Amino acid sequence: MSKKKLMLLFVIYIAFIALGLPDALLGSAWNLIERTSRSLLEPLVSWPLSSI
């Protein structure tokens, strides 16, 4: 395999990993994000968000 093709394969591999990484990070942090956003939004609405 030529050096150009190997470099292209490496770039494609890194891009593939980089595209999937944010989803994995968001998945593990989603509980904290939800709790934080609920506590910030609760004073702004007239009904409790816990009933949704």
N, C-alpha and C positions, 0 to 999 in steps of 0.2 A: 504494500500500500504506500502511496506517495505521501510526502510530508504534508502537502496541501489537503489531501483527503482526510488524513488523521486529525489535522487541526480543525477541519469542518466538523468531523464527528465529535470531537471534544467540545466544541462550542454548542452543538445541538444537545449533547448530553447535559451540559451545565444549564442550558436554557430549560430543558425538561425538568430538571431538579428545581430550578428557581421558580418555575410556574406552580409547582405543587407545594412548595414550602409554605406560602402564606395560608393556604387552606388548613394545613396541619397545625400551624401555630394558632390560628383563629379557633379551631376546634377545641384545643385544650384550654384556651382562655375565655371561651364563650360564657361560662358560668359567672365569672367575675365581671365581664362586660355587661351582662344582663342585670346583675344586682346593682352595679354602679349606675347604669342608665335608669333603672327603676327608681332608685333613691333620688336621682337628680330630677326626674320628671314628675314624681308624685306630688310635689307642692303646686305644680302648674295645672293639674287637672282636678276636676271637682269630684271624681270617683276614685276609689283605691285601685291601683293597678294590679293588686294581688287577686282581684276578682276576675281578671281576664284570663 
